[in-house]
Amino acid sequence: MATINFSKYFTQIRAASYGLVLIGLALGIAGAVRSAAILVAIGAATFTSNQFVFSNKRRKIEFILPMALALLLFVVALTLPHAK
C-alpha cells in the first residue's frame, strides 16, 4: 500500500506561494501595481489555505481573516482606475 508524502506537497505549495508574493513585490516596485496586487493576493490566499489544510489546529479565524484580506486586496486591484 503506497503512502502519500504530504510534506513534499506542503513545501512545494509554500514555495510557490512565496514565489508569487516575491514576484508581486518586484512588479509593485517596478510600477505594475494591479498585476502586483493580484499576484500578492493569490500568493497570500494560497499560503493561507495551504497552512490551514495541513495544520493540526483548526481555528477558523486564522483562516478567515487572512483569506478576507487577500480577497479584499484582489478586489481593490481589480477596481484600481488607470492601473498598469
N, C-alpha and C positions, 0 to 999 in steps of 0.2 A: 504494500500500500504506500503510495507516494504522498509525501507531506509537502505542503507549500511553504516556502520560506517568506513570510510576510515582511520580515525586517528588511529584506532586499528591496521590495517594492516601496516600503516606507521611506527608505533613504533615497531612492530614485525620484519619487514624487516630491520629497522635500527639496532635493537638489534642483529639480525643475522649477519649483515654485520660487526658490531663492534666485534662480536664474532669471525668471520673468520679472521679479521685483528689481533686480540689478539692471536689467536691460531697460526697464521702465524709468528708473532713476537717471540712467545715462541719456535716454531720449528726452526726459524732462529738462535736464541741464542743457541739452542741445537746442531746445526750443519747441519740440513737438509735444505740446502739453496734453492734447487729447489722447494721442496714442500712448503716451507715458502713463496717464491716469488709468487707461483701460488695462494696460499690462500690469500695473501695480495692483489694481482691483482683482484681476484674475489670479495673480500670484498669491495675494493675501487670502482669497477665498479658497484656493487650492490648498494652501498650507493649513488653514483653519479646519477645513473639512477632513484633511488627512490626519491632523493631530487629534481630532475628535474621534474618528473611527478607530484609530489604533491606540487610544488611551484607555486605561483601566477605569479612570474616573469618568463618570457621565454627568457632569454638572452642565446643565443646558445653557446657563448664562455665559460660560466660556466658549460656547459655540455661537449663540445667537448674537451677542454683542459684536464680535469681530466680523461675522458674516453681514450684519446690518451695516457696519462701517464700509465694508468692501462694496456692498450693493449701492450704498449712497455715493461712494466715490465713482462707481461706474455710471450712475445716473447723472451725476454732475458733469462727468466727462462727455456724456452724450449731449448735454444741454449747453455746453460752452459755446458762446457766439464767437465766430471768427477764429476758432482754434485751428491750428495746423495739424 
